[in-house]
Amino acid sequence: AEEKSRQIYQSWKDDLGGKIGGSDYVDAELHASYQNCYIDKSKEASIDIHILLSPSCEKCQVEIQTEKYEPVNANDGGEPTPKKRKGVSFAEVSDDTPQKETQTPAIISNSGSPYLQKPIGKVLSTYNRKIKGGSSDDEEEAKFIITLADGHDPSVKKYHSAIQPLARWYIETADDVDLSDDSRGSWKVMYLFRNHNTSSLDEEQLSLAGYMTLLHVNSPFRKPKPGIIVRVCQALVLPPYHRAGHGSTMLQSVHDYADTNESPSSGMDIVEINVEDPAPAFVALRDTVDFRRFVQRSCTDCAYLGTDVTNKEFFLPVPDDKLKEIANDLKITKRQCQVVHEIYKLCEVEKWKRRPNETGVVEVDTNYRLMIKKSLRSLREEELGACEGGKDEQKALLGKWFDETMVHYRRVLKSKLHIS
């Protein structure tokens, strides 16, 4: 159907499959769902598409309404013809089912509650958080539940198959996930639900607020310790709950789940959490969570870094054995551990700058800049080698990457430590 839609649109755009409106319009070119849904450009008209989604995300109905304004007829006393509305329902409509025209908005469900009565999966944690009110800018307290569901459970697979098309609206490269497919590893899904029941009754009224898909991959030859690598493949928080910290809470819950050694049936421990092709916003979220975990780490001993930012040794690379040790303890990649250290050093530099009567700021900034550029050069060596402009182009490119890195690191610090 999607491929047919693209073909129809292209034929309209190129004006090859018939003209829109008029006698040249070719109805035979249309899928049944599109009948009576085109706009005649020769007349003043508008089109509205309404997508009605139940809070549980289990039911959805789409309605297309066209409003056509007929010219004023002098014989009618100068009054315009009333609007004509046509609604097309796509809920459980097969190709041979006649389209139904309505005068009122479609109803999602005629009976029963649109909410989930119980969470999908095992409850990991619950918390309260303020959200924007529905009718004003006032904030209200809401209850949220984080669960972890096994992809092999048929009920989980059915529910996720129903809600995962939502990802296409928000994730550019989103693909459907077959939770029962073990070819790459085993799947689990972390769900975030909002409980709309504010009474003291035990009955729950849950709506989907977000989810993360987690791929568990066995890595028996990983060094220094074999185990399971958990890969975050999709992460989605629905728009009403943006900018409230739910994403970082969910990612922290993934690490908490890994720390409990709640391993799948293989009996191997979870040894690493990584992210598959993260978007820039998720990179910032991951760096914030990892930096916070590094700072709060009970066994953190930063003596190997030193505390005197005016000393050039403070900006030397972290010893490789120490980098591996901390990466294994935090269950992150070695490169991610290096990023966390770079953010930590920037934090120390910013703290030092706020002290009164400090001198040598230019030298400290230079040392930090050289450290970051050296790291970037090592990480993106192939891109630098492909520069055709020689050293001047490489220098300009490194400068651009450095500026982008500094903007990103400062945002992480501002988010975590409120450094302006």
Secondary structure, 3 states (H helix, E strand, C coil): CHHHHHHHHHHHHHCCCCCCCCCCCCHHHCCHHHCCCCCCCCCCEEEEEEEEECCCCCCEEEEEEEEECCCCCHHHCCCCCCCECCCCECCCCCCCCCCCCCCCCCCCCCCCCCCECCCCCEEEEEEEEEEECCCCCCEEEEEEEEEEEECCCHHHHHHHHHHHHHHHHHCCCCCCCCCCCCCCCEEEEEEEEEECCCCCCCCCCEEEEEEEEEEEEEECCCCCCCEEEEEEEEEEECHHHCCCCHHHHHHHHHHHHHHCCCCCCCCCCEEEEEECCCCHHHHHHHHHHHHHHHHHCCCCCHHHCCCCCCCHHHHCCCCHHHHHHHHHHHCCCHHHHHHHHHHHHHHHHHHHHCCCCCCCHHHHHHHHHHHHHHHHHHHCHHHHHCCCCHHHHHHHHHHHHHHHHHHHHHHHHHHHHCCC
